[in-house]
Amino acid sequence: MKQTWIQTWIKFQRLIKLLVAIMVVFTIHLAYSAPNLEIDTPAINALKSSMQARHGQLAPFYGSGAIGLTSNGLIAVRDAKALPLKDRQGINALVASENTDRSKLYQEIAVANGHPEWGSSIQDAFAGRWIDKAQTGWYYQAAGGWTQK
Amino acid sequence: MEKNILVLLLAGVLTACVTINIYFPAAAAQEAADQIIDDVWKIKEGDAKAPGAASETPTQDK
């Protein structure tokens, strides 16, 4: 009778040790699988530098309000009249290429992290951040329409 | 008996791992967005006044 009690106790102790070991493994696993999205791939870097270069052309238009940030993480022509005549032609192409790059960027990040279906969630995450980081005076799309920061 | 429990626990741990990876990591996405936007807009840390990106001449603060 006493013998079995001790055996049970030893088994119980082993079980506890096992549990602790599993918890440790699980904690380490959590720490490592937790959040860092891969954003350092050739495709992403290429899109970044293309957008970086284009920003030089776009910046004055953000400032004048000709272009605004949309609520879905893209940009749009807001007020073509704010532009000198000579710029009105080129601006649509500029906006279109920027939006192509942005859409590709969101999708590339999703793909780089093994979840192509994350594209639209990533786009949403960016949408808020673009607007938060916009300079004072720039326009962004809010619920009530274009709003100046 | 013990083996069964071990198998069960392992299965539990593995399921948990899979679950974690399925959910969209919103916080990580925001961080990634911040990094990329800072690069694209050339926003430097501690630089409240963002650069006029078109200017090629280096701005010198006195």
Backbone of each chain as ProteinMPNN parsed JSONL, in Angstrom:
{"seq_chain_A": "MKQTWIQTWIKFQRLIKLLVAIMVVFTIHLAYSAPNLEIDTPAINALKSSMQARHGQLAPFYGSGAIGLTSNGLIAVRDAKALPLKDRQGINALVASENTDRSKLYQEIAVANGHPEWGSSIQDAFAGRWIDKAQTGWYYQAAGGWTQK", "coords_chain_A": {"N_chain_A": [[0.834, -1.204, 0.0], [1.83, 1.272, 0.937], [3.988, 1.407, -0.712], [2.884, 1.818, -3.312], [1.868, 4.313, -3.042], [4.134, 5.908, -2.801], [5.242, 5.454, -5.281], [3.343, 6.596, -6.925], [3.64, 9.23, -6.142], [6.224, 9.781, -7.039], [5.866, 9.523, -9.757], [4.126, 11.62, -10.123], [5.755, 13.766, -9.525], [7.572, 13.603, -11.623], [5.919, 14.175, -13.692], [5.29, 16.817, -13.154], [7.79, 17.983, -13.537], [8.059, 17.547, -16.238], [5.976, 19.085, -17.204], [6.86, 21.644, -16.501], [9.124, 21.781, -18.107], [7.935, 21.749, -20.629], [6.521, 24.113, -20.501], [8.604, 25.936, -20.428], [9.781, 25.536, -22.944], [7.642, 26.344, -24.522], [7.391, 29.025, -23.836], [9.802, 30.058, -24.785], [9.402, 29.559, -27.444], [7.227, 31.238, -27.979], [8.448, 33.709, -27.571], [10.154, 33.802, -29.711], [8.558, 33.43, -31.99], [7.064, 35.588, -31.898], [6.323, 38.7, -33.096], [7.945, 40.019, -35.663], [7.987, 41.403, -38.577], [9.148, 40.338, -41.7], [10.907, 42.564, -43.584], [12.979, 43.014, -45.129], [13.744, 42.343, -47.929], [14.893, 41.758, -51.305], [12.901, 42.55, -53.166], [11.175, 44.178, -51.662], [12.941, 46.16, -50.827], [13.633, 47.282, -53.273], [11.204, 48.419, -54.083], [10.927, 50.266, -52.053], [13.092, 52.028, -52.523], [12.404, 53.026, -54.977], [10.07, 54.403, -54.324], [11.098, 56.191, -52.54], [12.687, 57.778, -54.177], [10.726, 58.899, -55.789], [9.375, 60.398, -53.964], [10.574, 62.831, -53.75], [9.526, 64.254, -55.88], [6.853, 64.204, -55.237], [6.528, 65.448, -52.767], [6.272, 68.389, -52.81], [3.704, 68.587, -53.825], [2.103, 67.362, -51.928], [2.406, 69.237, -50.006], [1.194, 71.504, -51.143], [-1.355, 70.712, -51.25], [-2.389, 69.579, -53.483], [-2.203, 66.896, -53.812], [-3.433, 64.247, -51.822], [-3.461, 62.056, -48.914], [-4.964, 58.956, -49.022], [-7.585, 57.121, -47.285], [-7.086, 54.482, -47.465], [-4.426, 53.861, -47.583], [-3.216, 54.725, -49.904], [-2.537, 57.264, -52.419], [-4.048, 60.274, -53.745], [-5.129, 62.522, -56.341], [-6.128, 65.561, -55.177], [-6.783, 68.194, -55.522], [-6.558, 69.523, -58.383], [-6.454, 72.063, -59.267], [-4.813, 73.41, -57.649], [-2.453, 73.267, -58.796], [0.244, 74.353, -60.869], [-0.265, 74.941, -64.347], [1.514, 73.487, -65.958], [2.129, 71.262, -64.491], [-0.115, 69.722, -64.349], [-0.624, 67.693, -66.145], [1.345, 65.727, -65.712], [0.873, 64.848, -63.15], [-1.082, 62.906, -62.716], [0.022, 60.566, -63.728], [2.163, 60.338, -62.034], [0.945, 59.947, -59.542], [-0.351, 57.556, -60.127], [1.812, 55.795, -60.545], [2.964, 55.849, -58.04], [0.924, 54.709, -56.507], [0.809, 52.17, -57.606], [3.298, 51.162, -56.821], [2.942, 51.261, -54.039], [0.834, 49.448, -53.615], [2.029, 47.124, -54.543], [4.066, 46.95, -52.675], [2.683, 46.442, -50.225], [1.64, 43.931, -50.791], [3.963, 42.499, -51.283], [5.185, 42.469, -48.776], [3.411, 40.875, -47.389], [3.723, 38.469, -48.806], [6.444, 37.988, -48.39], [6.396, 37.247, -45.785], [5.209, 34.873, -45.798], [2.456, 34.833, -45.903], [0.371, 35.516, -48.107], [-2.239, 36.309, -48.003], [-2.405, 38.292, -46.159], [-2.177, 40.75, -47.247], [-4.179, 42.883, -47.44], [-4.618, 43.528, -44.781], [-2.141, 44.448, -44.061], [-2.0, 46.649, -45.68], [-3.999, 48.199, -44.471], [-2.777, 48.666, -42.006], [-0.634, 50.248, -42.794], [-2.015, 52.436, -43.844], [-3.002, 53.961, -41.684], [-0.611, 54.705, -40.51], [0.806, 56.209, -42.442], [-0.753, 58.502, -42.487], [-0.548, 59.354, -39.825], [2.114, 60.06, -39.769], [2.307, 62.074, -41.548], [3.128, 65.395, -42.664], [2.407, 68.53, -41.047], [-0.194, 70.384, -42.486], [-0.5, 68.86, -44.721], [-2.893, 67.011, -46.672], [-5.382, 64.605, -45.793], [-7.544, 61.77, -46.201], [-10.437, 61.596, -44.376], [-13.237, 60.406, -42.389], [-15.121, 62.378, -42.884], [-14.373, 63.418, -45.303], [-11.823, 65.216, -47.187], [-9.221, 66.268, -45.086], [-7.277, 68.653, -43.409], [-4.055, 68.393, -42.078]], "CA_chain_A": [[0.0, 0.0, 0.0], [2.716, 2.422, 1.052], [4.803, 1.368, -1.915], [2.18, 2.416, -4.462], [1.712, 5.749, -2.773], [5.407, 6.527, -3.146], [5.371, 5.381, -6.749], [2.467, 7.612, -7.495], [4.258, 10.522, -5.842], [7.362, 9.967, -7.949], [5.305, 9.767, -11.088], [3.562, 12.964, -10.097], [6.887, 14.7, -9.595], [8.083, 13.563, -12.998], [4.946, 14.865, -14.525], [5.455, 18.259, -12.915], [9.022, 18.388, -14.228], [7.745, 17.535, -17.66], [5.141, 20.264, -17.459], [7.711, 22.829, -16.436], [9.949, 21.776, -19.317], [7.105, 22.138, -21.774], [6.226, 25.547, -20.387], [9.811, 26.683, -20.825], [9.868, 25.454, -24.406], [6.558, 27.134, -25.092], [7.719, 30.445, -23.626], [10.85, 30.4, -25.746], [8.76, 29.546, -28.755], [6.447, 32.478, -28.069], [9.368, 34.835, -27.69], [10.752, 33.851, -31.043], [7.587, 33.536, -33.075], [6.425, 36.884, -31.789], [6.286, 39.745, -34.058], [8.775, 40.908, -36.42], [7.702, 41.063, -39.964], [10.282, 40.428, -42.614], [10.727, 43.644, -44.56], [14.272, 43.243, -45.763], [13.943, 41.459, -49.082], [15.239, 42.561, -52.489], [11.702, 43.135, -53.775], [10.695, 45.273, -50.808], [13.918, 47.255, -50.872], [13.542, 47.942, -54.578], [10.019, 49.273, -54.052], [11.213, 51.372, -51.147], [13.943, 53.066, -53.114], [11.631, 53.664, -56.038], [9.161, 55.356, -53.679], [11.94, 57.234, -51.957], [13.079, 58.681, -55.259], [9.535, 59.615, -56.243], [8.899, 61.322, -52.928], [11.093, 64.162, -54.053], [8.579, 64.92, -56.779], [5.52, 64.276, -54.628], [6.484, 66.272, -51.551], [5.675, 69.726, -52.979], [2.267, 68.462, -54.096], [1.456, 67.136, -50.63], [2.443, 70.521, -49.305], [0.25, 72.458, -51.719], [-2.709, 70.146, -51.16], [-2.812, 69.026, -54.768], [-2.323, 65.456, -53.576], [-3.703, 63.908, -50.434], [-3.322, 60.653, -48.532], [-6.292, 58.35, -48.905], [-7.768, 56.338, -46.06], [-6.714, 53.077, -47.68], [-2.985, 53.682, -47.727], [-2.717, 55.159, -51.211], [-2.633, 58.716, -52.545], [-4.965, 60.66, -54.822], [-5.16, 63.943, -56.688], [-7.211, 66.14, -54.385], [-7.168, 69.495, -56.068], [-5.665, 69.783, -59.518], [-6.363, 73.51, -59.47], [-3.707, 73.914, -56.835], [-1.222, 73.027, -59.542], [0.552, 75.123, -62.069], [-0.723, 74.225, -65.545], [2.514, 72.575, -66.51], [2.209, 70.038, -63.693], [-1.389, 68.996, -64.281], [-0.539, 66.473, -66.953], [2.226, 64.701, -65.141], [0.554, 64.429, -61.784], [-1.851, 61.659, -62.701], [0.961, 59.457, -63.917], [2.967, 60.257, -60.813], [0.084, 59.33, -58.527], [-0.597, 56.17, -60.511], [2.98, 54.94, -60.282], [3.129, 55.722, -56.592], [-0.06, 53.753, -55.998], [1.226, 50.827, -58.026], [4.38, 50.747, -55.926], [2.425, 51.023, -52.693], [0.077, 48.195, -53.611], [3.006, 46.033, -54.645], [4.783, 46.882, -51.399], [1.842, 45.753, -49.238], [1.543, 42.523, -51.157], [5.29, 41.895, -51.126], [5.424, 42.221, -47.351], [2.595, 39.706, -47.057], [4.352, 37.295, -49.411], [7.739, 37.767, -47.738], [6.147, 36.634, -44.49], [4.535, 33.592, -45.986], [0.994, 34.953, -45.827], [-0.114, 36.413, -49.165], [-3.596, 36.786, -47.669], [-2.296, 39.419, -45.221], [-1.991, 41.988, -47.995], [-5.072, 44.0, -47.142], [-4.397, 43.927, -43.39], [-0.916, 45.248, -44.053], [-2.386, 47.93, -46.282], [-4.714, 48.947, -43.43], [-1.81, 49.108, -41.009], [0.106, 51.363, -43.389], [-2.887, 53.595, -44.074], [-3.002, 54.791, -40.485], [0.733, 55.219, -40.206], [1.125, 57.282, -43.398], [-1.462, 59.709, -42.066], [0.048, 59.803, -38.563], [3.447, 60.613, -39.989], [2.252, 63.161, -42.525], [3.496, 66.698, -42.115], [1.352, 69.51, -40.847], [-0.545, 71.051, -43.726], [-0.849, 67.874, -45.74], [-4.298, 66.579, -46.611], [-5.663, 63.165, -45.757], [-8.957, 61.448, -46.286], [-11.047, 61.118, -43.134], [-14.64, 60.011, -42.582], [-15.894, 63.501, -43.415], [-13.773, 63.957, -46.52], [-10.429, 65.65, -47.06], [-8.953, 67.004, -43.859], [-5.883, 69.123, -43.4], [-3.372, 68.1, -40.825]], "C_chain_A": [[0.868, 1.253, 0.0], [3.559, 2.576, -0.216], [4.119, 2.11, -3.071], [2.029, 3.92, -4.278], [2.981, 6.496, -3.196], [5.603, 6.553, -4.668], [4.529, 6.464, -7.421], [3.075, 9.0, -7.335], [5.412, 10.812, -6.806], [6.879, 10.274, -9.362], [4.779, 11.201, -11.187], [4.672, 14.014, -10.232], [7.458, 14.777, -11.001], [7.183, 14.368, -13.931], [5.094, 16.388, -14.393], [6.696, 18.768, -13.649], [8.777, 18.52, -15.735], [6.959, 18.795, -18.033], [5.975, 21.537, -17.485], [8.561, 22.925, -17.697], [9.149, 22.248, -20.518], [6.784, 23.628, -21.718], [7.415, 26.399, -20.822], [9.935, 26.705, -22.346], [8.844, 26.373, -25.051], [6.852, 28.632, -24.977], [8.771, 30.902, -24.632], [10.26, 30.502, -27.147], [7.981, 30.841, -28.991], [7.359, 33.658, -28.338], [9.905, 34.938, -29.108], [9.743, 34.026, -32.165], [6.915, 34.899, -33.021], [7.108, 37.853, -32.722], [7.548, 40.338, -34.559], [8.513, 40.519, -37.844], [8.975, 41.234, -40.777], [10.033, 41.563, -43.606], [12.027, 43.917, -45.305], [14.505, 42.218, -46.874], [14.268, 42.33, -50.294], [14.023, 43.256, -53.092], [11.214, 44.341, -52.974], [11.658, 46.46, -50.867], [13.872, 48.017, -52.193], [12.344, 48.888, -54.606], [10.258, 50.494, -53.171], [12.043, 52.445, -51.827], [13.243, 53.757, -54.273], [10.699, 54.729, -55.446], [9.919, 56.522, -53.061], [12.311, 58.275, -53.006], [11.885, 59.523, -55.707], [9.068, 60.638, -55.227], [9.403, 62.74, -53.148], [10.146, 64.952, -54.943], [7.231, 65.143, -56.102], [5.432, 65.304, -53.496], [5.879, 67.663, -51.752], [4.162, 69.659, -53.205], [1.48, 68.118, -52.831], [1.329, 68.484, -49.931], [1.406, 71.495, -49.829], [-1.185, 71.949, -51.639], [-3.219, 69.597, -52.478], [-3.03, 67.524, -54.648], [-2.598, 65.237, -52.098], [-3.537, 62.42, -50.195], [-4.715, 60.051, -48.37], [-6.362, 57.469, -47.661], [-7.382, 54.877, -46.245], [-5.233, 52.897, -48.017], [-2.437, 54.005, -49.1], [-2.735, 56.692, -51.241], [-3.568, 59.035, -53.709], [-4.807, 62.144, -55.118], [-6.374, 64.539, -55.975], [-7.725, 67.41, -55.032], [-6.198, 69.889, -57.182], [-5.493, 71.28, -59.748], [-5.242, 74.126, -58.656], [-2.387, 73.831, -57.594], [-1.0, 74.063, -60.62], [0.162, 74.282, -63.286], [0.258, 73.15, -66.01], [2.565, 71.242, -65.754], [0.962, 69.169, -63.791], [-1.363, 67.693, -65.059], [0.184, 65.363, -66.206], [1.724, 64.111, -63.844], [-0.217, 63.119, -61.728], [-0.944, 60.442, -62.842], [1.783, 59.225, -62.654], [2.19, 59.542, -59.706], [-0.135, 57.854, -58.853], [0.616, 55.302, -60.222], [3.223, 54.78, -58.792], [2.163, 54.672, -56.037], [0.265, 52.323, -56.415], [2.313, 50.302, -57.091], [3.843, 50.413, -54.53], [1.673, 49.698, -52.63], [1.009, 46.995, -53.688], [3.719, 45.838, -53.317], [3.965, 46.11, -50.365], [1.8, 44.254, -49.534], [2.873, 41.807, -50.959], [5.581, 41.582, -49.667], [4.644, 40.979, -46.922], [3.262, 38.431, -47.568], [5.662, 36.959, -48.691], [7.561, 37.09, -46.388], [5.299, 35.364, -44.587], [3.021, 33.634, -45.875], [0.469, 35.936, -46.865], [-1.478, 37.01, -48.825], [-3.562, 37.958, -46.684], [-2.252, 40.77, -45.926], [-2.874, 43.142, -47.561], [-4.936, 44.446, -45.688], [-3.161, 44.802, -43.286], [-1.21, 46.628, -44.633], [-3.108, 48.807, -45.248], [-3.741, 49.506, -42.399], [-1.031, 50.313, -41.533], [-0.753, 52.62, -43.485], [-2.849, 54.538, -42.881], [-1.663, 55.454, -40.23], [1.147, 56.333, -41.166], [0.52, 58.587, -42.886], [-0.863, 60.252, -40.764], [1.367, 60.525, -38.798], [3.461, 61.763, -40.981], [2.604, 64.497, -41.864], [2.269, 67.585, -41.925], [1.084, 70.21, -42.179], [-0.932, 70.093, -44.838], [-2.298, 67.447, -45.56], [-4.406, 65.067, -46.561], [-7.168, 62.958, -45.746], [-9.449, 60.93, -44.941], [-12.506, 60.8, -43.427], [-15.426, 61.135, -43.257], [-15.325, 64.098, -44.701], [-12.336, 64.394, -46.273], [-10.259, 66.545, -45.828], [-7.5, 67.453, -43.894], [-5.257, 68.873, -42.035], [-2.829, 69.34, -40.165]], "O_chain_A": [[0.682, 2.164, -0.807], [3.804, 3.676, -0.713], [4.743, 2.944, -3.726], [2.059, 4.688, -5.239], [2.929, 7.542, -3.843], [6.064, 7.539, -5.243], [4.965, 7.139, -8.354], [3.038, 9.828, -8.245], [5.556, 11.923, -7.317], [7.402, 11.148, -10.054], [4.963, 11.887, -12.192], [4.536, 15.004, -10.952], [7.783, 15.852, -11.505], [7.628, 15.111, -14.806], [5.032, 17.13, -15.373], [6.676, 19.819, -14.288], [9.223, 19.462, -16.389], [7.241, 19.463, -19.028], [5.821, 22.387, -18.361], [8.705, 23.998, -18.284], [9.627, 23.047, -21.323], [6.773, 24.316, -22.739], [7.264, 27.427, -21.482], [10.164, 27.752, -22.952], [9.146, 27.088, -26.006], [6.592, 29.402, -25.902], [8.66, 31.966, -25.242], [10.579, 31.406, -27.918], [8.066, 31.453, -30.056], [7.092, 34.492, -29.203], [10.086, 36.035, -29.636], [10.024, 34.682, -33.168], [6.272, 35.318, -33.983], [8.294, 37.775, -33.044], [8.164, 41.135, -33.851], [8.805, 39.395, -38.252], [9.762, 42.155, -40.558], [9.069, 41.53, -44.372], [12.159, 44.914, -46.014], [15.36, 41.341, -46.757], [13.948, 43.519, -50.302], [14.103, 44.42, -53.486], [10.885, 45.386, -53.536], [11.237, 47.613, -50.948], [14.048, 49.235, -52.229], [12.446, 50.016, -55.089], [9.846, 51.607, -53.499], [11.738, 53.633, -51.722], [13.467, 54.942, -54.52], [10.559, 55.819, -56.0], [9.459, 57.664, -53.055], [12.258, 59.48, -52.76], [12.023, 60.717, -55.972], [8.436, 61.633, -55.584], [8.747, 63.716, -52.784], [9.985, 66.162, -54.783], [6.552, 66.138, -56.356], [4.398, 65.943, -53.297], [5.051, 68.084, -50.945], [3.431, 70.571, -52.819], [0.33, 68.53, -52.677], [0.296, 68.818, -49.35], [0.8, 72.235, -49.053], [-2.124, 72.689, -51.934], [-4.378, 69.191, -52.57], [-3.914, 66.953, -55.288], [-2.07, 65.942, -51.238], [-3.479, 61.625, -51.133], [-5.548, 60.598, -47.647], [-5.342, 57.12, -47.067], [-7.357, 54.116, -45.278], [-4.839, 51.916, -48.648], [-1.32, 53.609, -49.433], [-2.926, 57.336, -50.209], [-3.846, 58.179, -54.549], [-4.404, 62.922, -54.254], [-7.502, 64.077, -56.152], [-8.927, 67.667, -55.084], [-5.161, 70.506, -56.939], [-4.51, 71.715, -60.348], [-4.781, 75.231, -58.944], [-1.344, 74.265, -57.105], [-1.948, 74.583, -61.209], [0.251, 73.054, -63.252], [-0.137, 72.052, -66.402], [2.987, 70.224, -66.302], [0.974, 68.014, -63.367], [-2.003, 66.713, -64.677], [-0.295, 64.236, -66.09], [2.102, 62.999, -63.474], [-0.034, 62.319, -60.811], [-1.121, 59.43, -62.165], [2.058, 58.091, -62.26], [2.711, 58.655, -59.03], [-0.106, 57.004, -57.963], [0.474, 54.192, -59.709], [3.634, 53.715, -58.331], [2.54, 53.849, -55.202], [0.024, 51.379, -55.662], [2.262, 49.161, -56.632], [4.236, 49.417, -53.922], [1.856, 48.919, -51.695], [0.817, 45.99, -53.003], [3.949, 44.71, -52.883], [4.494, 45.219, -49.699], [1.91, 43.425, -48.631], [2.912, 40.657, -50.523], [6.161, 40.541, -49.358], [5.156, 40.137, -46.184], [3.353, 37.437, -46.848], [5.949, 35.793, -48.418], [8.478, 36.43, -45.899], [4.759, 34.866, -43.599], [2.374, 32.593, -45.765], [0.154, 37.078, -46.527], [-1.828, 38.089, -49.305], [-4.603, 38.554, -46.407], [-2.287, 41.814, -45.276], [-2.39, 44.252, -47.337], [-5.12, 45.626, -45.391], [-3.129, 45.77, -42.527], [-0.724, 47.642, -44.133], [-2.857, 50.009, -45.164], [-3.856, 50.655, -41.972], [-0.798, 51.277, -40.804], [-0.278, 53.729, -43.239], [-2.687, 55.749, -43.034], [-1.588, 56.603, -39.796], [1.775, 57.305, -40.744], [1.177, 59.628, -42.854], [-0.691, 61.462, -40.614], [1.69, 61.488, -38.103], [4.509, 62.361, -41.229], [2.4, 64.689, -40.666], [1.237, 67.398, -42.57], [2.01, 70.577, -42.901], [-1.614, 70.478, -45.788], [-2.855, 67.508, -44.464], [-3.635, 64.347, -47.195], [-7.945, 63.826, -45.349], [-8.934, 59.936, -44.428], [-12.959, 60.91, -44.566], [-16.289, 60.88, -44.096], [-15.753, 65.168, -45.133], [-11.711, 64.0, -45.288], [-11.054, 67.451, -45.578], [-6.616, 66.726, -44.349], [-5.863, 69.115, -40.992], [-2.224, 69.256, -39.096]]}, "seq_chain_B": "MEKNILVLLLAGVLTACVTINIYFPAAAAQEAADQIIDDVWKIKEGDAKAPGAASETPTQDK", "coords_chain_B": {"N_chain_B": [[0.599, 5.508, -19.751], [1.833, 7.889, -18.825], [3.07, 8.455, -21.159], [0.964, 8.922, -22.867], [-0.005, 11.285, -21.847], [2.138, 12.925, -22.38], [2.162, 12.947, -25.176], [-0.274, 14.191, -25.617], [0.188, 16.711, -24.497], [2.265, 17.656, -26.081], [0.952, 17.792, -28.51], [-0.803, 19.794, -27.872], [0.935, 21.981, -27.493], [2.004, 22.259, -30.062], [-0.29, 22.861, -31.538], [-0.864, 25.326, -30.442], [1.29, 26.818, -31.389], [0.779, 26.877, -34.142], [-1.61, 28.249, -34.14], [-0.81, 30.768, -33.243], [0.657, 31.693, -35.4], [-1.231, 32.0, -37.346], [-2.862, 34.164, -36.805], [-3.076, 37.608, -37.622], [-0.305, 39.656, -37.155], [-0.749, 42.462, -35.809], [0.564, 44.514, -34.377], [3.215, 44.153, -35.085], [3.019, 44.671, -37.772], [2.459, 47.378, -37.803], [4.83, 48.352, -36.781], [6.586, 47.612, -38.799], [5.518, 49.141, -40.836], [6.065, 51.713, -39.858], [8.869, 51.746, -39.961], [9.358, 51.509, -42.715], [7.997, 53.72, -43.777], [9.361, 55.811, -42.555], [11.798, 55.523, -43.856], [11.089, 55.917, -46.565], [10.002, 58.463, -46.559], [12.104, 59.721, -45.556], [12.38, 60.389, -42.85], [14.033, 61.334, -40.057], [15.031, 60.072, -36.883], [14.201, 62.024, -34.077], [14.039, 64.244, -35.528], [12.058, 66.631, -35.927], [11.167, 68.323, -37.838], [10.359, 67.51, -40.93], [12.143, 66.596, -43.899], [12.452, 68.654, -46.773], [12.073, 66.939, -49.419], [12.955, 67.25, -51.982], [15.105, 68.891, -52.118], [18.465, 69.096, -52.906], [20.696, 70.139, -51.925], [22.518, 69.971, -48.958], [20.93, 70.683, -45.92], [21.852, 73.074, -43.596], [21.897, 73.508, -40.25], [22.199, 76.229, -38.105]], "CA_chain_B": [[-0.179, 6.596, -19.122], [2.626, 9.105, -18.908], [3.321, 8.708, -22.585], [-0.254, 9.518, -23.417], [-0.049, 12.693, -21.426], [3.198, 13.616, -23.114], [1.673, 13.133, -26.543], [-1.356, 15.171, -25.546], [0.776, 18.024, -24.244], [2.989, 18.059, -27.289], [-0.054, 18.178, -29.487], [-1.296, 21.105, -27.419], [1.947, 22.996, -27.78], [2.087, 22.451, -31.512], [-1.501, 23.572, -31.961], [-0.707, 26.712, -30.023], [2.233, 27.449, -32.319], [0.089, 27.113, -35.4], [-2.601, 29.3, -33.909], [-0.123, 32.052, -33.154], [1.105, 32.156, -36.708], [-2.343, 32.286, -38.24], [-3.393, 35.501, -36.56], [-2.293, 38.704, -38.202], [0.414, 40.378, -36.112], [-1.042, 43.871, -36.084], [1.59, 45.392, -33.813], [4.406, 44.006, -35.916], [2.753, 45.329, -39.052], [2.603, 48.82, -37.569], [6.259, 48.63, -36.661], [7.156, 47.497, -40.138], [5.059, 50.319, -41.564], [6.835, 52.861, -39.366], [10.241, 51.696, -40.492], [9.363, 51.751, -44.157], [7.58, 55.102, -44.029], [10.486, 56.678, -42.178], [12.79, 55.441, -44.926], [10.589, 56.492, -47.812], [9.846, 59.913, -46.37], [13.374, 60.197, -45.001], [12.18, 61.001, -41.541], [15.055, 60.86, -39.131], [14.611, 60.125, -35.485], [14.537, 63.267, -33.393], [13.978, 65.333, -36.482], [10.638, 66.961, -35.947], [10.876, 68.958, -39.11], [10.704, 66.56, -41.978], [12.918, 67.229, -44.948], [11.926, 68.932, -48.118], [12.833, 65.841, -50.013], [13.47, 67.589, -53.294], [16.339, 69.67, -52.032], [19.666, 68.274, -52.99], [21.726, 70.753, -51.09], [22.333, 69.608, -47.563], [20.533, 71.812, -45.082], [22.746, 73.234, -42.451], [21.328, 74.275, -39.145], [23.262, 76.913, -37.387]], "C_chain_B": [[0.576, 7.913, -19.27], [2.876, 9.507, -20.362], [2.123, 9.398, -23.231], [-0.313, 11.007, -23.099], [0.967, 13.514, -22.207], [2.738, 13.943, -24.531], [0.625, 14.24, -26.582], [-0.788, 16.586, -25.397], [1.514, 18.542, -25.477], [2.032, 18.554, -28.361], [-0.579, 19.57, -29.144], [-0.335, 22.213, -27.778], [2.006, 23.3, -29.273], [0.884, 23.218, -32.039], [-1.372, 25.046, -31.638], [0.207, 27.462, -30.984], [1.537, 27.827, -33.615], [-0.888, 28.26, -35.253], [-1.94, 30.666, -33.927], [0.216, 32.582, -34.548], [-0.033, 32.482, -37.669], [-2.838, 33.71, -38.046], [-2.479, 36.585, -37.111], [-1.612, 39.509, -37.09], [0.31, 41.89, -36.32], [0.066, 44.803, -35.578], [2.856, 45.346, -34.659], [4.227, 44.715, -37.25], [2.918, 46.838, -38.917], [4.078, 49.208, -37.481], [6.939, 48.607, -38.018], [6.783, 48.729, -40.962], [5.867, 51.542, -41.156], [8.232, 52.901, -39.971], [10.272, 52.075, -41.968], [9.003, 53.197, -44.466], [8.715, 56.074, -43.675], [11.552, 56.684, -43.271], [12.319, 56.18, -46.178], [10.465, 58.015, -47.697], [11.094, 60.541, -45.753], [13.181, 60.961, -43.703], [13.243, 60.434, -40.614], [14.532, 60.964, -37.717], [15.073, 61.432, -34.867], [14.554, 64.458, -34.322], [12.514, 65.696, -36.701], [10.255, 67.544, -37.301], [11.323, 68.036, -40.233], [11.326, 67.29, -43.158], [12.092, 67.589, -46.181], [12.711, 68.007, -49.024], [13.499, 66.229, -51.335], [14.846, 68.246, -53.221], [17.557, 68.762, -52.057], [20.798, 68.856, -52.172], [21.466, 70.378, -49.636], [21.953, 70.841, -46.733], [21.468, 71.883, -43.885], [22.077, 74.096, -41.394], [22.452, 74.954, -38.392], [22.905, 77.025, -35.908]], "O_chain_B": [[0.044, 8.907, -19.764], [2.891, 10.68, -20.733], [2.264, 10.326, -24.027], [-0.619, 11.848, -23.944], [0.696, 14.636, -22.635], [2.903, 15.063, -25.015], [0.637, 15.103, -27.459], [-1.218, 17.523, -26.07], [1.395, 19.708, -25.853], [2.258, 19.57, -29.019], [-0.77, 20.41, -30.023], [-0.732, 23.255, -28.301], [2.05, 24.46, -29.684], [1.017, 24.109, -32.878], [-1.721, 25.907, -32.445], [-0.068, 28.605, -31.349], [1.682, 28.941, -34.118], [-0.988, 29.13, -36.119], [-2.442, 31.605, -34.545], [0.073, 33.773, -34.826], [0.171, 33.154, -38.68], [-3.194, 34.385, -39.012], [-1.254, 36.47, -37.061], [-2.286, 39.99, -36.178], [1.181, 42.507, -36.933], [0.454, 45.753, -36.259], [3.486, 46.372, -34.914], [5.172, 45.289, -37.79], [3.453, 47.494, -39.811], [4.513, 50.226, -38.018], [7.757, 49.469, -38.34], [7.609, 49.286, -41.686], [6.303, 52.316, -42.008], [8.707, 53.942, -40.426], [11.11, 52.863, -42.405], [9.63, 53.829, -45.316], [8.985, 57.028, -44.405], [12.136, 57.724, -43.573], [13.062, 56.965, -46.769], [10.788, 58.749, -48.631], [11.127, 61.738, -45.467], [13.749, 62.033, -43.497], [13.34, 59.223, -40.414], [13.708, 61.82, -37.394], [16.192, 61.887, -35.104], [15.017, 65.541, -33.963], [11.835, 65.127, -37.556], [9.172, 67.29, -37.828], [12.516, 67.818, -40.448], [11.057, 68.471, -43.38], [11.153, 66.884, -46.554], [13.869, 68.267, -49.351], [14.481, 65.614, -51.751], [15.641, 68.159, -54.157], [17.644, 67.786, -51.311], [21.732, 68.157, -51.78], [20.338, 70.459, -49.151], [22.578, 71.896, -46.839], [21.81, 70.877, -43.264], [21.741, 75.257, -41.628], [23.488, 74.364, -38.087], [23.68, 77.575, -35.126]]}, "name": "protein", "num_of_chains": 2, "seq": "MKQTWIQTWIKFQRLIKLLVAIMVVFTIHLAYSAPNLEIDTPAINALKSSMQARHGQLAPFYGSGAIGLTSNGLIAVRDAKALPLKDRQGINALVASENTDRSKLYQEIAVANGHPEWGSSIQDAFAGRWIDKAQTGWYYQAAGGWTQKMEKNILVLLLAGVLTACVTINIYFPAAAAQEAADQIIDDVWKIKEGDAKAPGAASETPTQDK"}
